[in-house]
């Protein structure tokens, strides 16, 4: 058989161009670029935190080891642990810390209980729910000073609405709620609960609306009572939210100042002297900045320790429930 000549052979097809992929930046360069982007996004919120929170905390810790005073021309020396030694013997400060813990725990727990009831009520399909939710937010929208003045008028021993109502139903109507040793702290606690309850209510209501309705329907079909549905369905679903809002409420209530200051200024006889108010008076009335800064450091340690113990117990409970 004759082989085809080179002249009659078909030309070879050109080779396809190589599949070139776009050049990639090295992983290290890509990682650095992403880190720079992340830092650029975080800086607008990080700078105010550093300037308004971290820097004052560092300065306050530094002042705690000095004898600084609030004077026109400050001149102070480093005194080491002298302020903390004086503080260990200051029974008034430790008494204010005890009162502050009673105030904080009471207000936080009562806020949670009242807000839970109100959130369940607002989530139950009542009429005019939109209006009801707006009205529930009114205490949260009012400035603490305005709230304190309003409750001073309610608690007034001379013609206050509370005493007038009590007198009309045959109960003693001349109680000095904010001036009596036995009623001052409970009266202030009631105001604290009223002010902080709306925020907790809104948070719990948002959590309730995220629970699937099918879970409640299935529990109802199985014959579970309302309380059983709450303990078996609602409460486990709300536990992470309750842990978060309780921790935040504890911090806010422990650091509460304006409300107590306007209501009682720590009286009568120091019965409502919360620690933040005690530190304020020491710093700006007695002008002992270094000593007051040492008190502030102790308060920070107390808050961190209590919250760490609380969060640890909650996380341990959650891990135990998951293990089951």
URHUCOR-V856537 format. One line per field, one symbol per residue. ss: DSSP state (~ for helix, > for strand, _ for the rest). psi: psi as a letter, one per 30 degrees, with the letter a starting at -180 (. if undefined). burial: + if it has 16 or more other ideal C-beta (glycine too) atoms within 10 Angstrom, else -. Layout:
BEGIN
ss=???
psi=???
burial=???
END
This chain:
BEGIN
ss=__________________________~~~~~~~~~~~~~~~~~~~~~~~~~~~~~~~~~~~~~__>___________>___~~~~~~~__~~~~~~~~~~~~~~~~~~~~~~~~~~~~~~~~______~~~~~~~~_~~~~__~~~~~~~~~~~~_____~~~~~~~~_______________~~~~~~~~~~~~~~~~~~~~~~~~~____~~~~~~~~~____~~~~~~~~~~~~~~~~~~~~~~~~~~~~~___~~~~~~___________~~~~~~~~~~____~~~~~~~~~~~~~~~~~~~~~~~~~~~~~~~~~~~_
psi=kkkklfefkkkkkkkkkkjkkkkkkleeeeeeeeeeeeeeefeefeeeeeefeeeeeeeeeeffglhklileikjllkgbgeeeeeefgjfeeeeeeeeeeeeeeeeeeeeeeeeeeeeeefgghllheeeeeeeffeeefkkeeeeeeefeeefkfigkeeeeeeefgglkggkieffkeffeeeeeeeeeeeefeeeeeeeeeeeeffkkfeeeeeeeefgkleeeeeffeeeeffeeeeeeeeeeeeeeeegkeeeeeeefgfakggfgileeeeeeeeefefgieeeeeeeeeeeeeeeeeeeeeeeeeeeeeeeeeee.
burial=-----------------------------------------------------------+--++++++----------+---++--+-----+--++-++--++-+++-+++-+++-+++-++---------+--+--++---+--++--++--++---+-++---------+-+++++---+++-+++++++++++++++++++-++-------+--+----+----++--++--++--+++-+++-++-+++-+--++++++-+---++++++++++++++----++++++++++++------++------+----------
END
